[in-house]
Amino acid sequence: MDLVIRDARVVDGTGGPSYRADTGISGGRITAIRREGDRSLAASRVLDAHGLVLAPGFIDMHAHSDLALLRDPDHSAKAAQGVTLEVLGQDGLSYAPADDRTLDEVRRTVTGWNGDGSGIDFDWRTVAGYLDRLDRQGIAVNAAYLVPQGTVRAYAMGWEDRPPTGAELDRMKQLVAEGLEQGAVGMSSGLTYTPGMYARGAELTELCRVVAAYDGYYCPHHRSYGAGALEAYEEMVALTGEAGCALHLAHATMNFGVNRGRAPELLALLDRALADGADISLDTYPYTPGCTTLVALLPSWAGEGGPEAVLARLRDSATAERIRHHLEVTGSDGCHGVPVEWDTIEISGVSEPALAGFTGRRLDGWTTARRLLMEDRLGTTILQHVGHEENVRAIMRHRVHTGGSDGILQGTKPHPRAYGTFPHYLGRYARELGVLSLEETVAHLTSRPAARLRLPDRGLVREGHRADLVLFDPDTVAAGSTFDAPRTLPTGIPHVLIDGRFVIEDGRRTDVLAGRAIRRTPAS
């Protein structure tokens, strides 16, 4: 046996009571669990846990580490939280499948999420190529991938706001099928981001039929988290129901003033669908502000044609005034149908160093926003202070809830969720507030997402399962990251293992790159 973790309080991911045990690991798997009093396990190395909690590694169901894993082998932002698996390809925009044109357009569009990719050799064009690149280079934590519907649409028909032709729809279905065959676990959409937002329900239903045929799941950032939020959720439930496709709602919440206290209405909608046999899950982050790019707030018509077309519209005074009117008066579909309140928007990062002085400032109006969009070439990232604590707590209690950071690692002042989501769940919401018990919280962060991903040997402390494990102190675990110091690492998580190898040991990042691409598990 390679390792015995002795005298840990095992919180095994089922949600059931914890127990004291010794746990043996060999060949990257849990090979033995001996309850308190049975000290029969022996190994070449023994780690005395002294009563620390031993739990399955945490699964981040909504991550934006698509380039960070390649750019930053350390990746302590996630590894130090106890994250052992991230799901990439989120919000309908990522880097495969693509041709040269599409890849260039997507890179520029999501610079605010992932950086411009400078220094990275984009030597892939397919989902298989991207996953192979992760394996070939070596990564800090495991990674699964969703086929990004917006990228697929851009590849098949460009950045046009119109229905696809029959041939274009067939091409999109082919690209989604190929991505799933090559290992993607499902498909994502960003339905407030161009060009994915140009897709209507019938188009999305056809793509979801493909996802269902491969036993994957659909993960939409739906059309609104503000005005019309419930209708947007209803659309996703209805179209996946028609397609027979599993549904996972990305960063599911109810934001802006129009939705204060309305989480019970969302949960009632989901409960009705679940009672009717729908396969639904969701993820959230345990914070009230959101995070996106500044350009995402613009109306959909302003994004047609891609990044250069957006910049041309911003430079034209008459068109820019039309954009302002949509933002401030009628409510832009990019801003969830709600007239923008500039003082709720905080600049979290810029791509152009000369604009660094704007970081941490609240926007004072359209004139400044327009300047930033043009001079930063759409690369500005923002926080939106539009959430409600009562909604956050109500949704995280739901039985199909899982954890997702939605962590954007770009910018000098990113959202603290990128560095703090999982310890914040454990420290703030389990220990301090008691919103969930410790055992329930761990289940939300481990076995539930593993079940959604159809990973039969992850998400539980169980003999035969992968030794993706985290040891933490339940009395001290906490997010170190704050809105003032968002890149601070957590406390109370001394050890993290992936495949039985220490990626965090005694609170420090090792040089181990134990992660690999996790490919879709075919239906049995």
Disulfide bonds with the S-S distance in Angstrom:
none
